[in-house]
Amino acid sequence: MNIKTILPALLLQSSICLADVAVIVHPSNSNTIEKSNIARIFLGKVKRFPDGKQVVPLNQNSKHKSSAEFNKKVLKKSPSQFKGYWSKLVFSGKGTPPKSVASDADMIDLIAANPNMIGYISATAVTDNVKVIGTF
């Protein structure tokens, strides 16, 4: 094999790894949550962690790369589908979308300070201040 055939494959694989999204919670949170339930939390269908405590989901700003990745990989929706989903619920009075934060650092700070919050960040931004419960 020559480098011309291997290099594109390696670059594609590395870009896929860089696009991973880590779902994070407070380090004291001992809940195990399946991917389908993570999606249900962010779609407003689940309001409590499995242990019964309230769950407060946080989104990344829609311009953040992690937001589109999370929508695609976890929610199975495009950014416009996600926005439309919540617009319909807000208009009908049946829900309020998760609050958005501007950056991975802001997400980490908020979740590290509140055991009821759940959010997602770029997998490369994870610190010891939060606990990863899933990587997608």
C-alpha positions as CSV (number, residue, x, y, z in Angstrom):
1,M,0.0,0.0,0.0
2,N,1.2,3.5,-0.7
3,I,0.8,6.6,1.4
4,K,-1.7,8.1,-1.1
5,T,-4.3,5.4,-0.2
6,I,-3.6,5.3,3.5
7,L,-3.5,9.0,4.3
8,P,-7.1,9.8,3.3
9,A,-8.4,7.0,5.4
10,L,-6.4,8.1,8.4
11,L,-7.5,11.7,8.0
12,L,-11.1,10.6,7.7
13,Q,-10.8,8.5,10.8
14,S,-9.2,11.2,12.8
15,S,-11.8,13.8,11.9
16,I,-14.5,11.3,13.0
17,C,-12.8,10.9,16.4
18,L,-12.6,14.7,16.8
19,A,-16.3,15.0,16.2
20,D,-17.3,12.8,19.2
21,V,-19.6,14.3,21.7
22,A,-19.5,13.5,25.4
23,V,-22.7,13.6,27.5
24,I,-21.7,14.8,30.9
25,V,-23.2,15.1,34.4
26,H,-22.0,16.2,37.9
27,P,-19.3,13.8,39.3
28,S,-21.6,12.8,42.2
29,N,-24.4,11.6,39.8
30,S,-24.4,7.8,39.9
31,N,-27.2,7.3,37.3
32,T,-26.7,5.1,34.3
33,I,-28.7,6.4,31.3
34,E,-29.1,4.7,28.0
35,K,-28.8,6.6,24.7
36,S,-32.5,6.5,24.1
37,N,-33.3,8.0,27.5
38,I,-30.6,10.7,27.0
39,A,-32.6,11.6,23.8
40,R,-35.9,11.6,25.7
41,I,-34.4,14.0,28.3
42,F,-33.3,16.5,25.7
43,L,-36.7,16.2,23.9
44,G,-38.5,17.0,27.2
45,K,-40.1,13.6,27.5
46,V,-38.2,12.6,30.6
47,K,-38.0,15.0,33.6
48,R,-36.2,12.9,36.1
49,F,-33.0,10.9,36.4
50,P,-33.5,7.1,37.1
51,D,-32.9,7.8,40.8
52,G,-35.9,10.2,40.8
53,K,-34.0,13.5,41.0
54,Q,-35.0,16.3,38.7
55,V,-33.0,16.5,35.5
56,V,-32.1,19.8,33.9
57,P,-30.8,19.4,30.3
58,L,-28.5,22.0,28.8
59,N,-27.8,22.5,25.1
60,Q,-24.8,24.0,23.3
61,N,-25.5,27.1,21.3
62,S,-26.9,26.0,17.9
63,K,-23.8,27.5,16.2
64,H,-21.5,25.2,18.2
65,K,-20.2,22.2,16.3
66,S,-21.1,19.8,19.2
67,S,-24.8,20.9,18.9
68,A,-25.2,19.6,15.3
69,E,-23.3,16.4,16.2
70,F,-25.4,15.7,19.3
71,N,-28.6,16.4,17.3
72,K,-27.5,14.0,14.6
73,K,-26.0,11.2,16.7
74,V,-28.2,11.2,19.8
75,L,-31.5,12.9,18.9
76,K,-31.5,11.7,15.2
77,K,-32.6,15.1,14.1
78,S,-31.1,17.9,12.0
79,P,-30.6,21.3,13.7
80,S,-33.7,22.6,11.9
81,Q,-35.8,19.5,12.9
82,F,-34.7,20.1,16.5
83,K,-35.7,23.7,16.4
84,G,-39.0,22.9,14.8
85,Y,-39.7,20.2,17.4
86,W,-39.3,22.7,20.2
87,S,-41.1,25.5,18.4
88,K,-44.2,23.3,18.1
89,L,-44.1,22.4,21.8
90,V,-43.5,26.0,22.9
91,F,-46.3,27.3,20.7
92,S,-48.7,24.7,22.0
93,G,-47.7,25.4,25.6
94,K,-46.4,21.8,26.2
95,G,-42.8,22.5,26.8
96,T,-39.8,24.7,27.2
97,P,-36.6,23.9,25.4
98,P,-33.3,23.3,27.2
99,K,-31.3,26.4,27.9
100,S,-28.3,26.9,25.7
101,V,-24.7,27.7,26.8
102,A,-22.1,29.4,24.6
103,S,-19.1,27.1,25.1
104,D,-17.7,23.8,26.4
105,A,-16.1,25.6,29.3
106,D,-19.5,27.2,30.3
107,M,-21.2,23.8,30.1
108,I,-18.5,22.3,32.3
109,D,-18.8,25.1,34.9
110,L,-22.6,24.8,35.1
111,I,-22.7,21.0,35.4
112,A,-19.8,20.9,37.9
113,A,-21.8,23.3,40.1
114,N,-25.2,21.5,39.8
115,P,-25.9,17.8,40.3
116,N,-29.2,18.0,38.5
117,M,-27.8,19.1,35.1
118,I,-26.9,17.1,32.1
119,G,-25.3,18.4,28.9
120,Y,-22.8,17.6,26.2
121,I,-19.5,18.9,25.0
122,S,-16.8,18.0,22.5
123,A,-15.2,14.8,23.8
124,T,-11.8,16.5,23.6
125,A,-12.9,19.1,26.2
126,V,-13.7,16.8,29.0
127,T,-12.2,17.6,32.4
128,D,-12.1,16.0,35.8
129,N,-14.8,18.4,37.0
130,V,-17.5,16.4,35.2
131,K,-18.5,12.7,34.7
132,V,-18.9,11.3,31.2
133,I,-22.0,9.0,30.9
134,G,-21.8,8.4,27.2
135,T,-19.7,9.3,24.1
136,F,-21.3,9.4,20.7
